[in-house]
Amino acid sequence: MGELNGKVALVTGAARGIGRATAELFVREGAAVMIADLPGSDGAATAATLRAAGGQAAFVAADVTQDADAMVAATVAHFGRLDILVNNAGIFYPADALATPFTEWQRAVDVIFYGALHCSRAAGQVMVAQGQGGRIVNVSSVNGFLGAAQSSHYNTAKGAVDQLTRCLAVEWAPHRILVNGVAPGFVETAMAVVDGVNEHETPDFQAFYVQRRRIPLARPAQPEEIAAAVLFLASDRCTYITGHTIVVDGGLSVTF
Ligand SMILES: NC(=O)c1ccc[n+]([C@@H]2O[C@H](COP(=O)([O-])OP(=O)(O)OC[C@H]3O[C@@H](n4cnc5c(N)ncnc54)[C@H](O)[C@@H]3O)[C@@H](O)[C@H]2O)c1
């Protein structure tokens, strides 16, 4: 028996990275998974790979900032219901608080915070109507509760996602919809590549975070290690945690 046998999940930003690892794990645990990602992403190929391995997976080309209702409708049309939403889609680019135009600031907030809000509302409608509870997992970040230069757009958006987790958990508890988050530290995905450079491979990163063990576990995470926490919160094994964000950062945020 898989942990998610019979469940239907929608995972945003699942063409690659943490979302893809989550979709792969969910399918392996018996879920039917709708992969939602931007047109032009690798979402169709990711879904095809999962189907080729015997899993139930489909792809909907959708932008979380404007297609939330459409991606939820596509999930229900394809798989008949919706039990789990993973709000994973995200973007990062450095932005100077003074020099960066407001529209660039707003772009991150639109995808990260409003995207999660739109998708949660669309999924919540369906889960409440189904009357059988549900699970929402928001992929946040340690940036949501820590400060960083060139990152006020991203960090504030992630902090808002953590508040959304708490508030929806309270509001939807009567519907048995559990809303939680996972806050990764550094993860080996394309997001770590800024201006063509993998930040985790720079001498500065290696000296500070690895050799001096600023990350106590002395390495970035693999996407599968984040997916494992998402699976727990999305599964029926999680019965009495709601409104919380689990930090998965190798100890990064408990030391200084
Ligand atoms: N990689 C890290 O170090 C790290 C650390 C903490 C948190 N996170 C968070 O984890 C999540 C996944 O990031 P990742 O590292 O896998 O990055 P990634 O760039 O590999 O994957 C992000 C995915 O989101 C999709 N996406 C972007 N904008 C979208 C939109 N508007 N609509 C739909 N899909 C969209 C992209 O196409 C991509 O497939 C993000 O929310 C990110 O902020 C990542």
The ligand as a Tripos MOL2 file, in Angstrom:
@<TRIPOS>MOLECULE
LIG
   44    48     1     0     0
SMALL
NO_CHARGES

@<TRIPOS>ATOM
      1 N1         16.1020   25.6740   -4.5550 N.am      1 LIG1
      2 C1         16.1840   26.2160   -3.3480 C.2       1 LIG1
      3 O1         17.2980   26.3950   -2.8010 O.2       1 LIG1
      4 C2         14.9400   26.6120   -2.6150 C.ar      1 LIG1
      5 C3         15.0730   26.9640   -1.2620 C.ar      1 LIG1
      6 C4         13.9430   27.3330   -0.5580 C.ar      1 LIG1
      7 C5         12.7020   27.3340   -1.1750 C.ar      1 LIG1
      8 N2         12.5860   26.9940   -2.4780 N.ar      1 LIG1
      9 C6         11.2530   27.0330   -3.0790 C.3       1 LIG1
     10 O2         10.9350   25.7660   -3.6110 O.3       1 LIG1
     11 C7         10.0040   25.9320   -4.6790 C.3       1 LIG1
     12 C8         10.4970   25.1470   -5.8870 C.3       1 LIG1
     13 O3         11.7340   25.7050   -6.3090 O.3       1 LIG1
     14 P1         12.8680   24.8870   -7.0660 P.3       1 LIG1
     15 O4         14.1140   25.0680   -6.3080 O.co2     1 LIG1
     16 O5         12.4030   23.5290   -7.3950 O.co2     1 LIG1
     17 O6         12.9930   25.8100   -8.3670 O.3       1 LIG1
     18 P2         12.8810   25.5200   -9.9290 P.3       1 LIG1
     19 O7         13.1600   26.8270  -10.5650 O.co2     1 LIG1
     20 O8         13.6930   24.3320  -10.3000 O.co2     1 LIG1
     21 O9         11.3490   25.1170  -10.1370 O.3       1 LIG1
     22 C9         10.3100   26.0640  -10.0500 C.3       1 LIG1
     23 C10         9.1980   25.6420  -10.9930 C.3       1 LIG1
     24 O10         8.1270   26.5900  -10.8420 O.3       1 LIG1
     25 C11         7.6520   26.9030  -12.1360 C.3       1 LIG1
     26 N3          6.9930   28.2120  -12.1490 N.ar      1 LIG1
     27 C12         7.5670   29.4290  -12.0200 C.ar      1 LIG1
     28 N4          6.6480   30.3930  -12.1290 N.ar      1 LIG1
     29 C13         5.4560   29.7670  -12.3280 C.ar      1 LIG1
     30 C14         4.1340   30.2280  -12.5170 C.ar      1 LIG1
     31 N5          3.8570   31.5420  -12.5550 N.pl3     1 LIG1
     32 N6          3.1610   29.3230  -12.7100 N.ar      1 LIG1
     33 C15         3.4410   27.9950  -12.7020 C.ar      1 LIG1
     34 N7          4.6640   27.5000  -12.5160 N.ar      1 LIG1
     35 C16         5.6780   28.3840  -12.3360 C.ar      1 LIG1
     36 C17         8.8990   26.8820  -13.0220 C.3       1 LIG1
     37 O11         8.5530   26.7710  -14.3930 O.3       1 LIG1
     38 C18         9.6450   25.6840  -12.4690 C.3       1 LIG1
     39 O12         9.2830   24.4880  -13.1150 O.3       1 LIG1
     40 C19         9.8960   27.4320   -4.9270 C.3       1 LIG1
     41 O13         8.7300   27.9300   -4.3200 O.3       1 LIG1
     42 C20        11.1210   27.9910   -4.2460 C.3       1 LIG1
     43 O14        10.9630   29.3320   -3.8510 O.3       1 LIG1
     44 C21        13.6840   26.6230   -3.2250 C.ar      1 LIG1
@<TRIPOS>BOND
     1     1     2 1
     2     2     3 2
     3     2     4 1
     4     4     5 ar
     5     4    44 ar
     6     5     6 ar
     7     6     7 ar
     8     7     8 ar
     9     8     9 1
    10     8    44 ar
    11     9    10 1
    12     9    42 1
    13    10    11 1
    14    11    12 1
    15    11    40 1
    16    12    13 1
    17    13    14 1
    18    14    15 2
    19    14    16 1
    20    14    17 1
    21    17    18 1
    22    18    19 2
    23    18    20 1
    24    18    21 1
    25    21    22 1
    26    22    23 1
    27    23    24 1
    28    23    38 1
    29    24    25 1
    30    25    26 1
    31    25    36 1
    32    26    27 ar
    33    26    35 ar
    34    27    28 ar
    35    28    29 ar
    36    29    30 ar
    37    29    35 ar
    38    30    31 1
    39    30    32 ar
    40    32    33 ar
    41    33    34 ar
    42    34    35 ar
    43    36    37 1
    44    36    38 1
    45    38    39 1
    46    40    41 1
    47    40    42 1
    48    42    43 1
@<TRIPOS>SUBSTRUCTURE
     1 LIG1         1 GROUP 0 **** ****
